[in-house]
Amino acid sequence: MAVKERVGLVVSDKMDKTVVVIVENRVPHPKYKKVMVRTKRYKVHDQENECRSGDRVRIRETRPLSRTKRWIVADILDRASEA
């Protein structure tokens, strides 16, 4: 069985060792075929507290770590600009 991976954007880093990552998925409308953007929020384990809001990250599915956390940060692809 393949390990699930997603690429998303960190939208919150206020929790300890946890970040909220939003993942966009583009799907066609079942009837009208227009491409829609569906978003899903994942709570992701960040052991070293190194992710910041605005970073692009790759996340990987893992065993349940808490009631809502089932993903870990695999690696950080792009850092948010310090502005």
N, C-alpha and C positions, 0 to 999 in steps of 0.2 A: 504494500500500500504506500502510495506516495505521500510525502509530507506536504501539507497545505502551506503555501506562502502567499502573502499579499504585500502590495506596496501602497503606503498611505502617508498622510500628513498628520503630524502631531498637533492637536488642537488644545490640549491641556496637559500641563506638567505639575499641577499643584499638589498631587498626592505623593506620598513617600514610596519610592520604588515602583510607581505605576504611572503610565501615561495613557491618555485617550487618543486613539488614532482613528482618523476618518478615512474610509476607503471608498472611492468612487467606482461604480460599475455602470457601463453604458450598455443598455439593452433596448431592443426595438419594442415599440408598443405592440401588443398582440393583434390589435385590429388595424390601427392606422399606420403602423410601420415606422413612425417617427422615432428617432433615437432619443431616449430619455436617459437622464443621469440619475441613478439610484445611489444613495449614500448609506453607509453603515458605520456605526461607531463601535470600536473594539477597545476594551480595557486591556492594556498590554503591560507585562512585567518588564521593568527596566532596573536590573540589579544594581547598577552603578550610579543611578540617577544622572546619566549623561545626556539624555535627550532634552531638548528645549522646544518650546512651542514654535511651530513653523518648520521644523526639520522634516525632511522626507526620509522615511524609514522602511526597511523590509522587515515584516513580522512573520513568525513561524508558529504553527499550532503545536501545543504541547499538552501535557496532562493538566487536569484542573489544579490551579494554584490557589484559588479562593472561590467564593460563590460566583463571581462574575469574570474572573481572569482565566483564560485558556490559551493565551498567546504570549510569546516572548519576543523581544527585539532581537532580530538576527544581525542586522547591521544598519548603520546610519549612512544613507546615500548622499544627501545634501544637507548642509548646515543652514540654519536660518541666518539671514543677514543681521548683523548687529547694528540696528538703527535706532 
